[in-house]
Amino acid sequence: MLAYISSLLLRTLPAIDYDNEHYTYDSEAEEQNPAQSAANPAPQPVPPGKELLPKTAEEFAAAAFNRKPN
């Protein structure tokens, strides 16, 4: 099993080297983008016929218990 995993790893090393040589990554941009996107998520439209999720866990539990089965 260990030999198989090692062979898989050795097969991926050329691809990793290629990515490292041909693509550059800006560490500052990577650190800022996830934080900014997490702080300001894009609003998701609710499709017609669907209701918004409750804002609190208690409201969600109450809605789940009061739901009629299909």
Backbone hydrogen bonds, N-H to C=O, Kabsch-Sander energy under -0.5 kcal/mol:
donor,donor_aa,acceptor,acceptor_aa,energy
5,I,1,M,-2.2
6,S,2,L,-2.3
7,S,3,A,-2.2
8,L,4,Y,-2.0
9,L,5,I,-2.3
10,L,6,S,-2.6
11,R,7,S,-1.7
12,T,8,L,-1.3
13,L,9,L,-1.2
16,I,12,T,-2.1
17,D,13,L,-2.7
18,Y,14,P,-2.3
19,D,15,A,-2.4
20,N,16,I,-2.4
21,E,17,D,-2.0
22,H,18,Y,-2.3
23,Y,19,D,-2.0
27,S,25,Y,-0.8
30,E,26,D,-2.1
31,E,27,S,-1.8
32,Q,28,E,-1.8
33,N,29,A,-2.3
35,A,31,E,-0.7
36,Q,32,Q,-2.4
37,S,33,N,-2.6
38,A,34,P,-2.1
39,A,35,A,-1.8
40,N,36,Q,-1.9
50,K,47,P,-1.7
60,F,56,T,-2.0
61,A,57,A,-2.6
62,A,58,E,-2.4
63,A,59,E,-2.3
64,A,60,F,-2.4
65,F,61,A,-2.4
66,N,62,A,-1.7
67,R,63,A,-0.5
67,R,64,A,-0.6
